[in-house]
């Protein structure tokens, strides 16, 4: 890695803030860092409106890990990224070498390609420790919550959200809405994300997976971590299993929407309606589900059998470790379920924030209903209090939002200053990596170009051959035919209902603990994740062979005309 100076004062005038009347949202100008949105892009797959970004800043403030001059979370072209230069500098502070830190972070944040130099903070070890240790103590204090507290939050959050949405609609004065935000909504939002963040912080599954890979290899390690639902239900599978119950009349439509109506592909973007707000959404989901000939319960039973086979191999090979590893797998499964339940309920609160914003727009008399989402939450309060200055910024922000939204998804890894428009206009651009310090072209990518093999993480074991169906959005899911290979940039819970129709999953972005990998393992669907440029290499109609246990996609035959895109 190389150390680069943080030229904050030099670029300060170039920074663009969502809070001001500016037309560029790009924290890559704030310094020379390596950023990644691997993992983040599952939660937020869209360009964020200013309202969403201001909401996310509250999420960051809940766990106060601020180091002056070095942002942990940034927005690049309207999309959230985490500062890996900051995280990897921690290793330097605690005497952990580069290779170990990269390896330790890749389960969650994906692999940093070989040959990419990570700019570290230009600080000595003791300077880093003086900055990091207080921040770590603040984080530990903020996240010091018990399992019982998290479970109580999970149990009570649905009632609070239903009650609060009603109160918002019953609030008829601007002053009362401001008071409701300050006394209850803002506090509970921070409270909810504190519990959601606390549950997410556990690295039990990451540590166990690394240990199992060392003992039995990647394929069996993934198989042994493929039964996290157990006799209960993993929240990521909830919307899919719920559809099965509604289709079989084991669950009412009302119960389904009450339980899962807040979950969807765009659940973190406050400007986009929740699925439960669309009266046609559930009918469309059910129609697509009925067209699928795959029985979800059969998939789950098949995967449980694969788990049993892998476990028997482990018992024979490591009889002295059986008791310890069984106990660890049980703890990991319980932690995973708690983590997903807490995240689901924290996500439910975003619906309340959306209702608050819409009510602000109504009471403020905004002619265009979605204008309010081009204001930060603080600006909404200003408007309710009589200061309408921020309204003049809306046209410029709308234009910026539209320009960013028209671009393809940015690379998962960005090093240095990044111009999204120049990158999108480059015919030789890479979708996995941008490094301003090197001349990186598609011909140099380690992932596929010039080869008939694409490599990524072994997401879920299994081998299958089939035709590619390349999709950009889950709303295109009606194009996916049973038995096709789903190829896309990344997936989140909004993609889950499509999984049973796919013979395998291939993603550009992802890691062993990403959504696609976890859900595919639970369903027993082969998956290769974090491939980098798979969506630029593969096209609908190409024939491929997937080896999910080895993390390899072999291109057998290109659809006529598609090779020209390579």
N, C-alpha and C positions, 0 to 999 in steps of 0.2 A: 504494500500500500504506500501511497505517497501522501505527504502532508501539504496542504494548501492553505494559504492565508484566507481568513474570512474578511473580505473587503466590504464590511457592512456600511461603513461611512461612505465609501466610494459609490456604492450602488443604491444608497438610501433613497436618492431622488428618483431612481428608476422603479422602485417598488410600487405596486398597485394594490390598493386595499379595497375590499368589498364595502367597507364602511364609507368610503369616499366616492366622489363623482369621478371615477376613473374607468378606463375601458380595457384594462388588462388585469387578469387575476393570475399571477405567475410568481410563486415564491422561489422558483429556481433562480430568479435574479437576486435573491437575498444572500447568496454566497456560493462557494464551490463545494457542493455536497453530492453524495449519491443518494437518490431517492428511489423508493419502490412502492408500488400500489398493489403488489401481490398480497392477497388476503383482503385489503381494503376494497378492491374493485368488485369483490363478491358482494359486499354490503352495499356499495354505491356504484352502480354500473352506468350511471348517467352523469352528465355535466350538472353540477350543483347550482341551484339558484342561490342568491344571497341569503334567503331565509334559511335554507338548509345548512349552508356553511356556518352561519351564526349559531345555529342549533348545535352543530358539531363542535364549535369552539367551547360551548358549555360542557359538552361531553369531555373534552380535553381538560378543562378546568377542574372537573370533578376529581381527577387524580393529578395533583399539581406537580408535574415533572417539568418544571421550566428551568432552563439554564440560560441566563441572559445572553442574548445575541445568537443563540443556536436553537432554532425552532425544531421541535420534535415532529410536529405535524404541519404540513404545508398544503397549499392548493396550487396546482399547476394546470393552467388552461381550464380551470373550473373543476378539476378532479382532485381528490385527496391523495396525498402521498406521505409516507413516513420517512424520516431522515435516517438512513442506515449509516451515514457517516458518524452521526451521534451515537447510535447504538453500538457500532463496531469500535468506536473509541473507548467505550467502557472496558472492552477486553484489554486494550492497551493499559488502561488505568489499573486493572487488577492482574496484570501480568499474563493474560491469556493470548496466545499467539494468533496470528491472522487466520491460519487454516482452521484451527479449532473454533474460532468465533463464526467463521463462515458456515462451517458444518453445523454448529449448534443452532444457527438462525434459519437454516434452509427448510426445516420441517414446516415452519409457520410462514416465513417470508419468501420462500423460494430460493433458487440457486443463483448466486451471482456468477456470471460466466467467467471462466478462466481467462486471464489476460486483461481483465478490467481492474484498473487500479482505483481503490477506494480512497478519496480524499479524507484524511483524518483531521480532527480538530488540531489547530496549531498550538497546542498547549502541552506543557510537561505533565508527567504522571501525577505530580503532587498538585498541580493546578487543577487537573481533571478530578482528582479525588476530592479536593476542597469544594468543587462544584457539584459533583455527582452524589457524594454521601448525604448531604442535606436533602437533596431531591429524592433519593431512595428512601430516607426516613419518612418524608412527607407521603410518598406513595404507599409505603407499608402501613402508615397510620390510616390513610384514607381507605385502604382495602381491608382493614382489619374488621371483618364481619364474620359472623358465625354461619354455619350451615343452616341453623334454625332460623336466623334472621332472613336469609335468602329464601328459604322455603315459605316463610310468612309473607314475604313480598310477592312471591309467585302466586300464592293463594288469594291474596286480597287485591292485586292489581286490576283484574278485570272489572270488579265492582267499582273501584275508584274511577276507572276510566269511563265507564258508562255514566256514573253520577256526574262526573266533571263535564262531559260533553253536554249533558242536559243543562247544567248550570250555565255553561257558556252561552247556549242558545237562549236562556232565560235572562241573560244580562243585557239591559237596554241602555245603559249610559256608559259613556267613555270612561269616566272616572271609576265606575264600579268594575269595568273590565281590567283597567290598570291595577286596581286593588286586588282583584282575583289572581292576576298573574304574579304579583309581588308576594302575596301572602301564601298562595297555595301552588299554583302551576309551576312556577320557577323552582320552588323548593322540591316539589315531588319529582320533577324532571331530573334534577341533580341526584336525588335519592334513588330513583329508578336506575339511572346509569351507573351509579356507584355500585349497586348490587349486580347489575349486568357486567360491569367491568371486573368486579371482584371474582365472579364466577369464571370469567374468561381468562383470568391471570394464571390459573393452575396449569402447570406444565407436566402434570402427571402422565398424560398420554404421550407427550413428546419424549420424555425420559424413558418410559417403558418401551416405546417403539424403537428407540435407538439401541436399547439393551437387547431386544428381541432380534433385531436385524443382525447384531453381532453374533447371536447364538444360533439362529436358524435361517438367516437370509431374509431378503425383502419379501418374497412371496408368502412364506409361512408367517412372517411377522404381521403382514397385512391381514392374513386369514385369521390369526389369533386376535386381531383387533377389529374383527368384522361382526361381532355380536354384541355391540354396545347397547342395543335396545333391550336385550334379554327378554324377560317376561313383560317388560313395560314398553313404552313407546318413546323413541327419539323424536324430539320436536321437529327436526328436519323432515321426517317422514310423515308427520301428522297430516298435512294437507292432502298428501297422496292416499294414505290409508283411510282418511276421512271420506274422500271421494268414493272409495270402494264401499264404505259403509252406507253412504247416501244412495249409491247405485243399487245396493241390495236392500234398501229400506230398513237398515239397521240404525240409521241416524237421520234425524229430520234436517231439512234444509236450514231451518232457523238455528238449530244447534250447531250445524257446521259453520255457518257464518259468524255465530257468536264466538266460536272457539278459534277459527282460522281466518276470519274475514279481514284481519289486519296484516296477514302475511302475503307477500307477493314479490315479483321481480324488482319492483321499484319502491319497496317499503321504506327505505331510508330517505327518499326524496319527498319532502313535505308538500311540494306543489302538485304531486300526482295523486289522484284519488285512490283510496284503499279498494281492494277487490269488493268488499262488502258494500261500497257506495255505488257499484255498477249493477243494476238489476239484471243484466244479461250475463254477467261474468260466470256465475255458477252453472247456468245452463250450458254455456260454451265449454266449460271444463268437463261437465258430465258427458256431453256429446263426444268430446275427444276421448274420454276415458272408456266409454262404451265401445268405441271403434277399435280399441286396443284389445287383442286377443289374449294378452298375458295376465295371468292371475297373480296379483301382488303377493298374496299369502304363499303361493307356491314358490315364488322367488325367495321369500324370506326363509321358508323351510329348507330350500336347497342350500342357501348360504349357511344356515345353522349346521347342516350336515357337513359342509366343507370345513366349518370351524371345528367340529368334532373330530374330523380326520386329522387336521393339523395338530389338534391338541393331543391325540393319541401318539402321533409321531414325536411330539415334545416329551410326553411321559416316558416313552421308550428311551429317548436319547439323554434326557436329563432328569432321572427319577428323584434326585436329591433337591431339585429346584421346583418340583411340582407344587408343593404347598405354598411356597413364597410367591411364585408367579401367578398361581390361581388367585391368591389374595390380592395381588397387584392388579390383575385384570378386573376383578370385582370392584376395586376402588376406582379404577379408570372408568369403567362403565357407569358407575354411579355419578362420578364427577362429570362425565360427558352429558348425561341426561340433565343434571342440575344446571350445567353451563348453558345448554340449549334452551331449557325452560326459562331461565333468567333472561337470556337474550330475547326470547320471544315476547316476554312480558314487557321488557324495556322498549321493544319495538312497538308494542301496543300503545305506549304513551305518546309516540310520535303522531298517532292519529289525533290525540287530544291537542297537540301543538298545532296540527293542521287546522282543526276546528277553531282554535283560538285565532289563528291568522286570518281565516275566512271571516270570522266575526269582526275582527279589526277592520277589514276591508268594507264590510257592510256599514259599521258605525261611522267610518271615516267618509263614507259616500263615494268610494272609488268606483268610477264608471266601468272599468274593466276588472272583472272579478279576480283575475290572477295577477293584477298589478302588485298586490300586497306581497307576493312571494319574491319580488325584486327589491324588497326592503329587509334589513336585518331586524332581529327581534327588538333590539334597542330602539331602532328607528320607528318601529311600530308603536312603541310606548310613547316616543316623542310626538308622533302624530295624534295619538289619543289625548295627549296632554296639550295639544294646540300648536305644536311646532311642525309645520308641513314642509320644511326645507328639503327633506330627503326625497320628496315626490319629484323634484326636478331631475333626479338622477335616474329615474326609472327608464326613460327611453334609451339612454346610453347603455344601461345594463341589459336591457332586452336585446339590443343589437349585439352586444358582446356574447350573451348567452346563446343567441341563435348562431353566431359565427363559430363558436366552439362546438356547439351541438352538431353542426354540419360536418365536422371532421371525424375521421375514423378514431377508434380508441387509441390512446397514446401507448408507447412502450411501457411495459411493466417496470423496467429499470431505466432511470434517467440519471446521467452523471453530468454535472455542470449546468450551464445555462441552456435552456431549451426553448426554441421558438416553435410552437405547435403548427403554425401555418407553413413555415419553411419546411418542416419535417414532412407534413402531409403532401406538399408539392413535389417532394423528391421521389422520382420514380424508382430509386434504388434504396428507399428507406427500409429499415427493419422494424418490425412490430414488437420485437422482444426487448430491444436495447437501443438506447441513444447515448453516445459518449462524445461529448464535445471536445474531448482531449485527443481523440483518435479518429482516423478516417475509417469508419465502419460501414461496409456495404453489404448487400445481401449475399454477395459472393463469398464473404468471409464468415457468414453465420455458421455456428457449429451445429445447427439443428437440422437442416435438410437440403438446402439449395446445392445443386450439383451432386445429389445423392438420392438414392431410392429408399433411404431409411431416415426416419424421424425418431429422435430419442427424447425422453422426458422422465418424469418420476413414475415409478411403478405405483399407480394409484390403487388398482384393485386387480387381483389375479384372474387369469383366464385367457384363453386364446380363441379368436374368432376371425372369420374372413367375411367381408361384405362390402357393400357399396356405401360410399360417403354421402352424407347429407349435411352440407355446410349451412349453418344458420347463424344469423347475427343477433336475433332477439327471440325470446320465448314466444312472443306473439306470432311468430312464423311457424309455430309447432305443428300446425295442421299439415305442413309439407312433409313431416317426418313419417316415413312408412315403417311398419313393423319389420325389424331385422336389419335396418340400416345403421351405419356407424354415425353417431352424432358428433360433428366437429364444430366447435365454437370457441370463442375467445376465452370465456369463463362462464361459470354457472353459479346460480344462487337458488334459494328456495323456490323462486318462481319457475325454475326449470324442472323441478322434481317430478311433476306429473308426466313429463315427457320420458323420463328415464326407463320405465318398463317397456316402452316401445322400441328402445334402442338396443342393438346387439352389443354395443360398446360405446364408450365416451372418450373423446380426445379433446383436450383444451390447450390453448396457448399459455394461459396463466394458471398457476395452481401449485400446490405442494402436497406432501403426503397427508397433511391435516386440513386441507381445503375442503370446501363443500362437496365438489364433484367426487373427490376421493372417498370421503367418509360415506356419503349416500350410496355410491356405487358399490362399496364394500358391503354395506348392509344388505343391498339387493342382489349381490352376487353378479354384478355386471362388470365385465372387464373395463378398465380405465387406464389411460395414460394421460397424465396431467403435467402442466408446466412445460409444454413442448416448445414454446417460444413462437415460432412462425408457422405452426400447422395450418392456420387459416389462410395463409398466403401461398402455401404449397398445395394444399388439398382442395379439391373442388367437387361439387355435387356430381356424382356419377363415377368418380374414381373408385377403383377396387383396391382395397388394402387388407392387410392381415395385422391384427392387433395381438400383441403379447403383453397383457397387463401386468404379469408377474415380473417381466424384465424391463418394462417401461419402453417398449419399442413398437413403432408403427412401420410396417414394411409396405411400400407402394408397389402393388403388383401390376396395375394397368391404369393409365390415365384416360379419362374420358377424352374423346376426340376434340382437339382444340385447346384443352386445358394446359397442355405442356408449355404452350407459348407464354403462359403467365409465370413460369418459373424463372 
